[in-house]
Amino acid sequence: MPKFVSTHVIACMTRQDVSRLLKRFKEEENADVINIRVLCDTLSGRMVCEWEARDSVTLIEWLKKCNVQIRGTGEWLMAVQYESIDDGLVVPPRHDA
């Protein structure tokens, strides 16, 4: 599946809140959306997530189902066309289920 990165504002969320959100992501995973990684800074109120998903529309709808919205200019979703691995730029490996 293609890889995506999303950013989100998590103002006022504690470590425990983010942990619960990550648990929800894992519980809701399916053949169309898989959470790879969550990176967050609760002090600055920002979260970056890495995903594999069938397509961006599917991922956005899945996030809405998890009560996570892409709002305003500070939040976004990006398809990962290339990534760096071992000092080289490559097409991301896919982990098709």
Rosetta constraint file for C-alpha pairs under 8 A:
AtomPair CA 1 CA 52 HARMONIC 5.63 0.50
AtomPair CA 1 CA 53 HARMONIC 5.63 0.50
AtomPair CA 1 CA 54 HARMONIC 5.67 0.50
AtomPair CA 1 CA 94 HARMONIC 5.55 0.50
AtomPair CA 1 CA 95 HARMONIC 6.44 0.50
AtomPair CA 1 CA 96 HARMONIC 5.42 0.50
AtomPair CA 2 CA 52 HARMONIC 5.51 0.50
AtomPair CA 2 CA 53 HARMONIC 5.80 0.50
AtomPair CA 2 CA 54 HARMONIC 6.44 0.50
AtomPair CA 2 CA 55 HARMONIC 6.99 0.50
AtomPair CA 2 CA 79 HARMONIC 7.46 0.50
AtomPair CA 2 CA 80 HARMONIC 7.49 0.50
AtomPair CA 2 CA 94 HARMONIC 6.63 0.50
AtomPair CA 3 CA 50 HARMONIC 7.29 0.50
AtomPair CA 3 CA 51 HARMONIC 5.57 0.50
AtomPair CA 3 CA 52 HARMONIC 4.41 0.50
AtomPair CA 3 CA 53 HARMONIC 6.47 0.50
AtomPair CA 3 CA 79 HARMONIC 6.15 0.50
AtomPair CA 3 CA 80 HARMONIC 5.44 0.50
AtomPair CA 3 CA 81 HARMONIC 7.91 0.50
AtomPair CA 3 CA 92 HARMONIC 7.15 0.50
AtomPair CA 3 CA 94 HARMONIC 7.59 0.50
AtomPair CA 4 CA 50 HARMONIC 5.86 0.50
AtomPair CA 4 CA 51 HARMONIC 5.02 0.50
AtomPair CA 4 CA 52 HARMONIC 6.06 0.50
AtomPair CA 4 CA 53 HARMONIC 7.25 0.50
AtomPair CA 4 CA 56 HARMONIC 7.78 0.50
AtomPair CA 4 CA 77 HARMONIC 6.91 0.50
AtomPair CA 4 CA 78 HARMONIC 5.52 0.50
AtomPair CA 4 CA 79 HARMONIC 4.43 0.50
AtomPair CA 4 CA 80 HARMONIC 5.28 0.50
AtomPair CA 5 CA 48 HARMONIC 7.00 0.50
AtomPair CA 5 CA 49 HARMONIC 5.60 0.50
AtomPair CA 5 CA 50 HARMONIC 4.61 0.50
AtomPair CA 5 CA 51 HARMONIC 6.16 0.50
AtomPair CA 5 CA 77 HARMONIC 5.78 0.50
AtomPair CA 5 CA 78 HARMONIC 5.26 0.50
AtomPair CA 5 CA 79 HARMONIC 6.52 0.50
AtomPair CA 5 CA 80 HARMONIC 6.91 0.50
AtomPair CA 6 CA 48 HARMONIC 5.67 0.50
AtomPair CA 6 CA 49 HARMONIC 5.23 0.50
AtomPair CA 6 CA 50 HARMONIC 6.63 0.50
AtomPair CA 6 CA 75 HARMONIC 7.25 0.50
AtomPair CA 6 CA 76 HARMONIC 5.52 0.50
AtomPair CA 6 CA 77 HARMONIC 4.29 0.50
AtomPair CA 6 CA 78 HARMONIC 6.26 0.50
AtomPair CA 7 CA 46 HARMONIC 7.25 0.50
AtomPair CA 7 CA 47 HARMONIC 5.66 0.50
AtomPair CA 7 CA 48 HARMONIC 4.49 0.50
AtomPair CA 7 CA 49 HARMONIC 6.42 0.50
AtomPair CA 7 CA 74 HARMONIC 7.66 0.50
AtomPair CA 7 CA 75 HARMONIC 5.05 0.50
AtomPair CA 7 CA 76 HARMONIC 5.47 0.50
AtomPair CA 7 CA 77 HARMONIC 6.71 0.50
AtomPair CA 8 CA 46 HARMONIC 5.87 0.50
AtomPair CA 8 CA 47 HARMONIC 5.13 0.50
AtomPair CA 8 CA 48 HARMONIC 6.42 0.50
AtomPair CA 8 CA 69 HARMONIC 7.95 0.50
AtomPair CA 8 CA 70 HARMONIC 7.04 0.50
AtomPair CA 8 CA 74 HARMONIC 7.38 0.50
AtomPair CA 8 CA 75 HARMONIC 5.06 0.50
AtomPair CA 8 CA 76 HARMONIC 7.33 0.50
AtomPair CA 9 CA 45 HARMONIC 5.64 0.50
AtomPair CA 9 CA 46 HARMONIC 4.81 0.50
AtomPair CA 9 CA 47 HARMONIC 6.32 0.50
AtomPair CA 9 CA 74 HARMONIC 7.44 0.50
AtomPair CA 9 CA 75 HARMONIC 6.87 0.50
AtomPair CA 10 CA 42 HARMONIC 7.03 0.50
AtomPair CA 10 CA 45 HARMONIC 4.65 0.50
AtomPair CA 10 CA 46 HARMONIC 5.42 0.50
AtomPair CA 10 CA 47 HARMONIC 6.48 0.50
AtomPair CA 11 CA 42 HARMONIC 7.26 0.50
AtomPair CA 11 CA 44 HARMONIC 7.62 0.50
AtomPair CA 11 CA 45 HARMONIC 4.43 0.50
AtomPair CA 11 CA 46 HARMONIC 7.29 0.50
AtomPair CA 12 CA 42 HARMONIC 7.50 0.50
AtomPair CA 12 CA 45 HARMONIC 6.94 0.50
AtomPair CA 13 CA 17 HARMONIC 5.50 0.50
AtomPair CA 13 CA 18 HARMONIC 6.52 0.50
AtomPair CA 13 CA 42 HARMONIC 6.44 0.50
AtomPair CA 13 CA 45 HARMONIC 7.33 0.50
AtomPair CA 14 CA 18 HARMONIC 6.32 0.50
AtomPair CA 14 CA 42 HARMONIC 6.32 0.50
AtomPair CA 15 CA 19 HARMONIC 6.09 0.50
AtomPair CA 15 CA 42 HARMONIC 6.98 0.50
AtomPair CA 16 CA 20 HARMONIC 6.22 0.50
AtomPair CA 17 CA 21 HARMONIC 6.27 0.50
AtomPair CA 18 CA 22 HARMONIC 6.14 0.50
AtomPair CA 19 CA 23 HARMONIC 6.23 0.50
AtomPair CA 20 CA 24 HARMONIC 6.25 0.50
AtomPair CA 21 CA 25 HARMONIC 6.25 0.50
AtomPair CA 22 CA 26 HARMONIC 6.31 0.50
AtomPair CA 22 CA 38 HARMONIC 7.53 0.50
AtomPair CA 23 CA 27 HARMONIC 6.17 0.50
AtomPair CA 24 CA 28 HARMONIC 6.06 0.50
AtomPair CA 24 CA 66 HARMONIC 7.18 0.50
AtomPair CA 25 CA 29 HARMONIC 6.15 0.50
AtomPair CA 25 CA 35 HARMONIC 6.61 0.50
AtomPair CA 25 CA 66 HARMONIC 7.28 0.50
AtomPair CA 26 CA 34 HARMONIC 7.73 0.50
AtomPair CA 26 CA 35 HARMONIC 6.91 0.50
AtomPair CA 28 CA 66 HARMONIC 7.91 0.50
AtomPair CA 29 CA 33 HARMONIC 5.62 0.50
AtomPair CA 29 CA 34 HARMONIC 5.28 0.50
AtomPair CA 29 CA 35 HARMONIC 7.13 0.50
AtomPair CA 30 CA 34 HARMONIC 6.60 0.50
AtomPair CA 31 CA 97 HARMONIC 6.88 0.50
AtomPair CA 32 CA 52 HARMONIC 7.93 0.50
AtomPair CA 32 CA 53 HARMONIC 5.29 0.50
AtomPair CA 32 CA 54 HARMONIC 5.11 0.50
AtomPair CA 32 CA 58 HARMONIC 7.30 0.50
AtomPair CA 32 CA 59 HARMONIC 7.97 0.50
AtomPair CA 33 CA 51 HARMONIC 7.11 0.50
AtomPair CA 33 CA 52 HARMONIC 5.83 0.50
AtomPair CA 33 CA 53 HARMONIC 4.35 0.50
AtomPair CA 33 CA 54 HARMONIC 6.68 0.50
AtomPair CA 33 CA 58 HARMONIC 7.65 0.50
AtomPair CA 33 CA 59 HARMONIC 6.38 0.50
AtomPair CA 33 CA 62 HARMONIC 7.49 0.50
AtomPair CA 34 CA 51 HARMONIC 5.70 0.50
AtomPair CA 34 CA 52 HARMONIC 5.14 0.50
AtomPair CA 34 CA 53 HARMONIC 6.30 0.50
AtomPair CA 35 CA 49 HARMONIC 7.46 0.50
AtomPair CA 35 CA 50 HARMONIC 6.27 0.50
AtomPair CA 35 CA 51 HARMONIC 4.64 0.50
AtomPair CA 35 CA 52 HARMONIC 6.52 0.50
AtomPair CA 36 CA 49 HARMONIC 7.57 0.50
AtomPair CA 36 CA 50 HARMONIC 5.30 0.50
AtomPair CA 36 CA 51 HARMONIC 5.19 0.50
AtomPair CA 36 CA 52 HARMONIC 6.96 0.50
AtomPair CA 37 CA 49 HARMONIC 5.70 0.50
AtomPair CA 37 CA 50 HARMONIC 5.08 0.50
AtomPair CA 37 CA 51 HARMONIC 7.14 0.50
AtomPair CA 38 CA 47 HARMONIC 7.04 0.50
AtomPair CA 38 CA 48 HARMONIC 5.93 0.50
AtomPair CA 38 CA 49 HARMONIC 4.51 0.50
AtomPair CA 38 CA 50 HARMONIC 6.46 0.50
AtomPair CA 39 CA 47 HARMONIC 5.67 0.50
AtomPair CA 39 CA 48 HARMONIC 5.11 0.50
AtomPair CA 39 CA 49 HARMONIC 6.21 0.50
AtomPair CA 40 CA 45 HARMONIC 7.66 0.50
AtomPair CA 40 CA 46 HARMONIC 5.71 0.50
AtomPair CA 40 CA 47 HARMONIC 4.12 0.50
AtomPair CA 40 CA 48 HARMONIC 6.15 0.50
AtomPair CA 41 CA 45 HARMONIC 5.85 0.50
AtomPair CA 41 CA 46 HARMONIC 5.46 0.50
AtomPair CA 41 CA 47 HARMONIC 6.41 0.50
AtomPair CA 42 CA 46 HARMONIC 6.48 0.50
AtomPair CA 42 CA 47 HARMONIC 7.98 0.50
AtomPair CA 53 CA 58 HARMONIC 7.08 0.50
AtomPair CA 53 CA 59 HARMONIC 6.02 0.50
AtomPair CA 54 CA 58 HARMONIC 6.49 0.50
AtomPair CA 54 CA 59 HARMONIC 7.50 0.50
AtomPair CA 55 CA 59 HARMONIC 6.41 0.50
AtomPair CA 56 CA 60 HARMONIC 6.09 0.50
AtomPair CA 56 CA 77 HARMONIC 7.73 0.50
AtomPair CA 56 CA 79 HARMONIC 7.46 0.50
AtomPair CA 57 CA 61 HARMONIC 6.21 0.50
AtomPair CA 58 CA 62 HARMONIC 6.07 0.50
AtomPair CA 59 CA 63 HARMONIC 6.07 0.50
AtomPair CA 60 CA 64 HARMONIC 6.27 0.50
AtomPair CA 60 CA 69 HARMONIC 7.66 0.50
AtomPair CA 60 CA 70 HARMONIC 7.62 0.50
AtomPair CA 61 CA 65 HARMONIC 6.35 0.50
AtomPair CA 62 CA 66 HARMONIC 6.51 0.50
AtomPair CA 63 CA 67 HARMONIC 6.32 0.50
AtomPair CA 63 CA 68 HARMONIC 5.03 0.50
AtomPair CA 63 CA 69 HARMONIC 6.46 0.50
AtomPair CA 64 CA 68 HARMONIC 5.15 0.50
AtomPair CA 64 CA 69 HARMONIC 5.56 0.50
AtomPair CA 70 CA 75 HARMONIC 5.48 0.50
AtomPair CA 70 CA 76 HARMONIC 5.98 0.50
AtomPair CA 70 CA 77 HARMONIC 7.53 0.50
AtomPair CA 71 CA 75 HARMONIC 5.70 0.50
AtomPair CA 71 CA 76 HARMONIC 7.64 0.50
AtomPair CA 80 CA 92 HARMONIC 7.41 0.50
AtomPair CA 81 CA 91 HARMONIC 6.23 0.50
AtomPair CA 81 CA 92 HARMONIC 7.16 0.50
AtomPair CA 82 CA 89 HARMONIC 6.22 0.50
AtomPair CA 82 CA 90 HARMONIC 5.33 0.50
AtomPair CA 82 CA 91 HARMONIC 4.64 0.50
AtomPair CA 82 CA 92 HARMONIC 5.93 0.50
AtomPair CA 83 CA 89 HARMONIC 5.53 0.50
AtomPair CA 83 CA 90 HARMONIC 5.54 0.50
AtomPair CA 83 CA 91 HARMONIC 6.33 0.50
AtomPair CA 83 CA 92 HARMONIC 5.92 0.50
AtomPair CA 84 CA 88 HARMONIC 5.31 0.50
AtomPair CA 84 CA 89 HARMONIC 4.52 0.50
AtomPair CA 84 CA 90 HARMONIC 6.14 0.50
AtomPair CA 85 CA 89 HARMONIC 6.40 0.50
AtomPair CA 85 CA 90 HARMONIC 6.80 0.50
